[in-house]
Amino acid sequence: MPKKILIAAANYWNSPYQVGSHHYGRIFAKNGWEVLFVSDPISPIHFLARRDEQLKERYKIYKGLYENDIKNVKAYVPMALITPNEKPVFNTGFVARHWHNLTVPNVVRYAREAGFGEVDILWLDSISQKFWIDSINYKKSIIRISDRLDAFKKINKNMKKLEQELMDKADFILYTARSLESYVSKNKQKSFFIPNGVDINNFINSTKKMPGDMQAIPAPRAVYVGAIDEWFDTELLFEVAGKLNEVSFILIGSPNIDINKLKKRSNIYLLGRKKYSDIPKYLYNCDAGIIPFKKAHPVVNSVNPIKLYEYMICGLPPVATEWEELKLLESPAYLARNVEEFENLLRLALKDMDREKFINFARLNTWEERFKKIIYLCNNYPNISANKY
C-alpha cells in the first residue's frame, strides 16, 4: 500500500507561484506517495469581485477539470460560502475556524471519499486550514513555517492565534530560515530547521531555446522571477537600471503593486507571469539573477528565497539586497547594502565566468535532500533532538 500525505497549502497546485508546498508535493509523489493537495478556498463572492485568470484556474480544479501531469497527486480547491480574509466579518475568529463547515461539497467528506481520511502525514502550510488536525486520522502532523505572520499587513490576531494553536498541537515544526528560530521558540524542542531548495530536474532537463518574447531584448540580461509585491524595491531597481543603461532588466511575475515608474526605463522589460515549467528557458538565456527586496520590510528578513537556488542551478550569479538570512546562508551570491553596491556588484556578476560555483552550491540544496531529512524526522521523532539535528 502506498503511503499517503495530505498537504494543506495556501496557493493552488498549478499556481504561477510555486513555493515549498508544491515542491514537496512533487517529491513525495516521485517517491511513490499518494498526495492530496488542498489549497485555500474560493467562494461565490470571489466571482462578484473579480474574474482573473488565477480564479478561473482555481475554479477548474474545484470542478475537477484540471488534468494533472503527475498521476499520484490529486489537487483540490474547496468552494466555501464564506472564506477568511482581511475584510470586516470575514476576518473574525469564527470564520477562520468554521469556514470549512460551509463548503460544497464538504471538504472533509471530500478528502475521506478520496481515500485521505487516514494519512501517514498531515502537512500544514496554510493556517486557514487548521481544521484538518482535528478532522482526519494521521500518524504524524507537520506545520511548516516559512514566514512570520505578523509581518503581513492583512493578517489579523485571529490567524496568529490559530497558528500558535497549530504549532502547539502538531507533532513537529519545520522552519525555513534561521531568523525564524525565535519565532518558533515556544516549541523549540520539536522545531527543526529545513530551508528551501531547488528542483534540479525542472531546470537541468529543460530546453534552453530562447523564448520568443526575449528575442528582441538585448544582452546582457538581468532577470527577476517571482512575486512583485510590497517588499519588492521598485525604487532600487529604477535607480540601478538608470545607472546601467547597457543592461536589460527582465521581470517575470504579476505585479501586486504600482510599477508605472519602472515603465519609464526603456531597459526594463515586464514579461508578466509564466508557467513554472517555462521558467528555466528564461533563466538560461539571461546573464544574472536579481533579488531587489526592501531590507527594512518585515517580511524580508525571514525569507529563504527559492529563486536564489533556481538562479544558481542555471549558472546565474545572483545579486540580492543583503539581509540577515542571506548572510547566514554563506552562499556565493553577491549581497548589496545599497543602490551603489547593487550597481557595482551587478557589474561584477555579469563578468563572473566561474558559473560552476553557483551550480555546485545549488546542487547541495535540493528538495530531494530536504525530503530525505523530513522522512528521517518522521521515522525517528521524538527520539531525536532539535538541538542536535
Rosetta blueprint (number, residue, H / E / L):
1 M L
2 P L
3 K L
4 K E
5 I E
6 L E
7 I E
8 A E
9 A E
10 A L
11 N L
12 Y L
13 W L
14 N L
15 S L
16 P L
17 Y L
18 Q L
19 V L
20 G H
21 S H
22 H H
23 H H
24 Y H
25 G H
26 R H
27 I H
28 F H
29 A H
30 K H
31 N L
32 G L
33 W L
34 E E
35 V E
36 L E
37 F E
38 V E
39 S E
40 D L
41 P L
42 I E
43 S L
44 P H
45 I H
46 H H
47 F H
48 L H
49 A H
50 R L
51 R L
52 D L
53 E H
54 Q H
55 L H
56 K H
57 E H
58 R H
59 Y H
60 K H
61 I H
62 Y H
63 K L
64 G L
65 L L
66 Y L
67 E L
68 N L
69 D L
70 I L
71 K L
72 N L
73 V E
74 K E
75 A E
76 Y E
77 V L
78 P L
79 M E
80 A E
81 L L
82 I L
83 T L
84 P L
85 N L
86 E L
87 K L
88 P L
89 V L
90 F L
91 N L
92 T L
93 G H
94 F H
95 V H
96 A H
97 R H
98 H H
99 W H
100 H H
101 N H
102 L H
103 T E
104 V L
105 P L
106 N L
107 V H
108 V H
109 R H
110 Y H
111 A H
112 R H
113 E H
114 A H
115 G H
116 F H
117 G L
118 E E
119 V E
120 D E
121 I E
122 L E
123 W E
124 L E
125 D L
126 S L
127 I H
128 S H
129 Q H
130 K H
131 F H
132 W H
133 I H
134 D H
135 S L
136 I L
137 N E
138 Y E
139 K E
140 K E
141 S E
142 I E
143 I E
144 R E
145 I E
146 S L
147 D L
148 R L
149 L H
150 D H
151 A H
152 F L
153 K L
154 K L
155 I L
156 N L
157 K H
158 N H
159 M H
160 K H
161 K H
162 L H
163 E H
164 Q H
165 E H
166 L H
167 M H
168 D H
169 K H
170 A L
171 D L
172 F E
173 I E
174 L E
175 Y E
176 T L
177 A L
178 R H
179 S H
180 L H
181 E L
182 S L
183 Y L
184 V L
185 S H
186 K H
187 N H
188 K H
189 Q H
190 K H
191 S E
192 F E
193 F E
194 I L
195 P L
196 N L
197 G L
198 V E
199 D L
200 I H
201 N H
202 N H
203 F H
204 I H
205 N L
206 S L
207 T L
208 K L
209 K L
210 M L
211 P L
212 G H
213 D H
214 M H
215 Q L
216 A L
217 I L
218 P L
219 A L
220 P L
221 R E
222 A E
223 V E
224 Y E
225 V E
226 G L
227 A L
228 I E
229 D L
230 E L
231 W L
232 F E
233 D L
234 T H
235 E H
236 L H
237 L H
238 F H
239 E H
240 V H
241 A H
242 G H
243 K H
244 L L
245 N L
246 E L
247 V L
248 S E
249 F E
250 I E
251 L E
252 I E
253 G L
254 S L
255 P E
256 N L
257 I L
258 D L
259 I L
260 N L
261 K L
262 L H
263 K H
264 K H
265 R L
266 S L
267 N L
268 I E
269 Y E
270 L E
271 L E
272 G E
273 R L
274 K L
275 K L
276 Y H
277 S H
278 D H
279 I H
280 P H
281 K H
282 Y H
283 L H
284 Y H
285 N L
286 C L
287 D L
288 A E
289 G E
290 I E
291 I E
292 P L
293 F E
294 K L
295 K L
296 A L
297 H L
298 P L
299 V L
300 V H
301 N H
302 S H
303 V L
304 N L
305 P L
306 I H
307 K H
308 L H
309 Y H
310 E H
311 Y H
312 M H
313 I H
314 C L
315 G L
316 L L
317 P L
318 P E
319 V E
320 A E
321 T E
322 E L
323 W L
324 E H
325 E H
326 L H
327 K H
328 L H
329 L H
330 E L
331 S L
332 P L
333 A L
334 Y E
335 L E
336 A E
337 R L
338 N L
339 V H
340 E H
341 E H
342 F H
343 E H
344 N H
345 L H
346 L H
347 R H
348 L H
349 A H
350 L H
351 K H
352 D L
353 M L
354 D L
355 R L
356 E H
357 K H
358 F H
359 I H
360 N H
361 F H
362 A H
363 R H
364 L L
365 N L
366 T E
367 W H
368 E H
369 E H
370 R H
371 F H
372 K H
373 K H
374 I H
375 I H
376 Y H
377 L H
378 C H
379 N H
380 N H
381 Y L
382 P L
383 N L
384 I L
385 S L
386 A L
387 N L
388 K L
389 Y L
